Amino acid sequence: MKRIGYIAVCLVMTGCGDPAERTAERALYQGAPPYREQRYDEAAAIYATATHDPRAAYNLGNALHRQHLLDSALAAYRRAVELTHGDTSDANGHFNLGNTWASIAMHADSAVASHEEALSNMRIEGNDIALKLRQVVMRDSVQKEIQRLDHLVDSALAQSAVAYKACLRRTPNDEEARYDLASVQQRIAARVKEAAQKAKDNEKNKNEVLSEKAKQLMQQADELVDAYRFAEALAVLQQGLKAEPSLAKEQEYMNKLDVVTKAAQAK
């Protein structure tokens, strides 16, 4: 996930072209030096003057990505892709959308780990009722933030996969995009399985057990997840739940699949 570049031009000062075209050419020319010199904020300001041009919008996305302004970079790449009308020239835009979504997932995942560590160190203790109440509120707030970030990881990974697939539809021989897509799909599958394992761990002290039929359905869903067929895995479990109530134990697993499936379909 490293292909972040920029588009440069040699400016020819002529009277040709309309004002919008001349503005775009000037932005591409003037933005290149600060970008090369890693003055990305300055480059971004220049490219932002010509986002009616897909090349300038793409370069703006790259300059923002370099500054870790990932949400703004997403908007710029989307603009670049929209302006190219779906032809092969927008492959790099889709590739960098995939990169950016993957970066968002990585940062969110790191934040989840930090919050979980903080949560594990929290204690509700002491004789001061007001203090205890503040501790409870803080704990609940951290738990909610972990849930939000965990959902963001799943959604961002799904959107990353969608973007890499779009890139490959336009440039089927792009091995870097193919490799990155496979990496993202592996992360999605691993997270789905982690959710299933957490659900099992949470239930291990309960007397309820999966029926043999439910176990077979879980195995079938696991096989579909291994093949990155998340929507089919979710359908198997949702249909199975109607006949096998014990599958309700795997609700967290189904919730994770539901997030991944909906995020992928949102495109």
Secondary structure, DSSP 4 states (H G I P E B T S, - for coil): --------------S-S-HHHHHHHHHHHHHHHHHHTT-HHHHHHHHGGGTTSHHHHHHHHHHHHHTT-HHHHHHHHHHHHHHTTTSGGGHHHHHHHHHHHHHHHHHHHHHHHHHHHHHHT----SS-HHHHHHHHHHHHHHHHHHHHHHHHHHHHHHHHHHHHHHHHHH-TT-HHHHHHHHHHHHHHHHHHHHHHHHHHHHHTTSS----HHHHHHHHHHHHHHHTT-HHHHHHHHHHHHHH-GGGGGGHHHHHHHHHHHHHHHT-
